[in-house]
Amino acid sequence: MAVKAMDLFDAYRQNQLPKDEGYIISSFFNSNSAYSIYEIVSYSGVKSIYLNDAGLTFQTNGKKVHILVEPASYPSKAIEPYVRSNTEQIPLRFSELEQITAKNQSKIMIAKEPILSFSSFTILKPSGINFALVFYSRPDIFATMRQFFEKTFNQEAGIPQADSKKSAQRVAEIVEASMSFKGEYT
């Protein structure tokens, strides 16, 4: 059976990073709460990939979707995500995010549209419980992503199972609609 996903930095060391097209999912978990940030990057046509002190830099265009999971107890709910502290911010306003409120009053916020990255982007080296995974472009890629997010929203971010399933489905729909490699990739 072909590999569906792999640790990004292991794939780089083993020369198994796809250069034609792929998806990278990175996580940034708060060590003191269930506050979580996920980034999904799609890329294709890589010119080069190189390791530096910060992480892996890809010389190619990319599209990035941000996901923010905010626990009910988060004290800065009213502050726009783009002006929060460095470890809690994403470059988006509330109006640019779909918001799903879970039964436990946690919020899952998903970017409505990807942000384009021209010429290059860097995936930071994960630390602690954070991760960076490469997902290989396969016919079942969106189902694999949906299953991945359903599990991680529930187990890592504390979202109830039914809400994890609903949110993961929405993430997969947005990624497929705006970041798939069907048609022209820009």
Disulfide bonds with the S-S distance in Angstrom:
none
